[in-house]
Amino acid sequence: MSHLPQIDYDTASDEIRAAHDEEVSVRGRMTNMKRTLLHSPAAHRIYAEWFTLRAELSVISDRPIWIFSHAISKASKSKIAVTFFRRALINAGFDPQALELSEEEALLDAFGKAIVADSNAIPADIWAKLKTRYDTRTLVDLVAFAGIMIATAVFNNVVEVDFDPELEAFAETPD
């Protein structure tokens, strides 16, 4: 059970309702995390910058970004975030348990895991490969994107945001 409630749209302030309506208009849905974040429209806006950075990372296609995000989510032990990216992969026709990673995807998977494991000690070989593949701006955006992914995982984990019912079918099952 979540430590913090989701907003009640009917009793929310005009500012919160406007932010809610904008989110639904732009993204087509409202997750439990966003309904909780909307108690602070500024916090919601900051976390929504994930989408801005994703757009900036257009040189990286969806699947590698989903794998990168999934790796960060999994290493952060964030069930909601893990399942969100499992859903993206599954809906695109991929089995998250049986992915054959491309060179780029393997690099981003390793980078995501390394960031969460110890952001002070990213292996030199990972950095060398990243610098060969991407320009500096892309790397800046990628690291910032990872930071928002980690922040999302932390928010969901600390608050214990209620699991979104629409994600249930995509959740990992214990082996």
N, C-alpha and C positions, 0 to 999 in steps of 0.2 A: 504494500500500500504506500502510495506516495506521501512523502513528508509535507509536501506543499500542494494545495488544491489547484485545479485548473480554473481558469476564469469562468464566471457565469456571465454569458453574453448579455442576458436580459438585464442584469444589474450592473454591468460594467460601465465605466465612464465612456464618454463619447470618443476620447482619444484611444482607448483600448478597443472599442468596437470598430473604429476606423482602421486600426492596425490589423485587426482580425479580418475585416472585409477585404482589405488590400491583399493580405496573404492568400486568402481563398481565391481572390480574383487572379492573382499572378500565378499561383502554384496549383490551384484546383482542389486543395485539401488542407486540413488542419490537423496536425498530429497532437498527441497528448503533451509532448515536450513543448511544442509551440503554444498550446493553450496554457501551459504553466508559465512559460517565459513571458507571455503577454501581460502578466501582472506588472511588468516593467517593459513598456514599448521600446525603450532604449536597449535593454538587454536582448529583446527579440530581434531588433534591427541589427545589432552587432552579430549575433549568431547567424542571421540570414545572409551575412556577407559571404558565407560559404558559397552561395549561388553566384555571387559576383566573382569570386576567385575561380570557381569552376568555369565560368565563361572566359576568364582570362587564360585559362589553361586549355584552350581549344586545340592546341597542337598535340594534346594527349587525348586519344579517343576515350569513349565511355568505359569500355571494359577495363583497360589499365587503371583508370581512375577508381572504378569500383573495387578493383583488387587492392589498390593502395589504401583506399578508405576501409575496406574490410580488414586488411592486415592491422591497421591502426586500431580499429574497433575491437578486434579479437584480442590484440595485445593489451588493450585497456579494459578488457573484460566487460564490455558494454553490450548486454544482450539486445537492447533496442537497436543500437547502431549496427551490430553484426547482422541482425535479422533484416534491417532496412537494405543493406547491400546484398545479402543473400537473395532477397526478393528481386532486386534489380537484375542480378545475374540469372536467376531462374526465369524471370519474365522475358529475358532476352534469349532463352533457350539453352542456358549453360547449367551444368551440375556443379555447384560450389565444392562438392566433395571430390570431384574428378576432373578438375581443371588441368589442362596441359598449358602451362604458362609460356608465353613468348619470352624472348630475351628482355624486352622492355617491361613486361608484367612481372617477371621474376625479380628484376632490379627494383621496381617500385614496391613489390611485396617485401623484399629484404629491407629497403629503406624505411618503409612504414614500421616494420617490427623493430628496427634498430632505433628509430626515434623514440618509441615508447620505452624500450628496454633501458636506454641510457643516452639521452640527447647530448651528453657531453663526450660521447665516445662513438660517433658514427665511424665505422671502419673506413680507412683510407681508400680501399678498393671500391667501395660503394660510391664515395665522392668522385673518384676518378672516372668511373663509368657514367655517373650522372652528368659530369662536366663535359664529357665527350658527346653525350646524347642531346643535352638541352643547353640553351643559352642562359645567361645570368638572370634575366628577367623571369624566365620560366622557372628557374630554380628558386628565386625569391618567392614567387607565387606558390610554388609547390610546398615550400616549407611553411609559409603562412597558412596555406590550405590545411596542412597537417596540424598546425596549431589549433585551428578551428575544429578540426575533427576530434582532437584530444579534448578540447573544451566541451564539445558536445557530449563525448563519452563521460567526462567528469560530471557534467550537469546531470545527465541521466542517472549515473551511478550514485552520486551523493544524495540527490533528491528522491531517488528510487521512483522515478516517473512510472506511472502505470503503463504496462505494455499495451500497445495499440492492438485492438482486436483484429484489424485487417492484416497484421503481421503474423498472427498465430500459425497460419498454414505454411509459413516460410521459416519458422524457427528451427534451430538445430535440434536434433533428437540425440539423446545420450547413446553412445555406442554400447 
